[in-house]
């Protein structure tokens, strides 16, 4: 059985471990945390193809280093983060449900009223590390729309599974799903 998938993205190679979702399905674990080189290059490549925008948003947590680096490289001093739960400092919270393939239970994503206000009437770019089922993307879209933001683009480093065929997202590369023997589906 193949236990890794070799990813070649933006001139960088990484071996991604295959992780069991169920008896017939495995995914390649793409984690940017701790990989400064990969994060920097992916941010640079996404910015080259990003539509004009006023502010960017991602979901907690794996998209954070990517969005930070995109903001840093583009010279802006802010970005928004949809949290997985309300924090004490958040007021006038807007919440949506999300069901992600990489999380065992239902979750929520939420933003504060202040974050919503910073999006109102603005061109918002939604960014994530991997889009697979599209559930996190749908939740982020709903948050932006509820806040009155105008979604100008949806981007990710990788599109996985059915998301590879989507025309409403921009990504740097496809990421296949795998069978129980580690073969790409």
Secondary structure, DSSP 8 states (H G I E B T S, - for coil): ---EEEEEETTEEEEEEEEEEETTEEEE----TT-HHHHHHHHHHHHHH----SEEEEETTTTHHHHHHHHHHHT-S--EEEBSS--TT--S-EEEEE--TTSSS-EEEEE-HHHHHHHTTSEEEEEEEEESSSHHHHHHHHHHHHHT-EEEEEEEEEEEGGGGG-SS-EEEEEE--B-TTS-B-
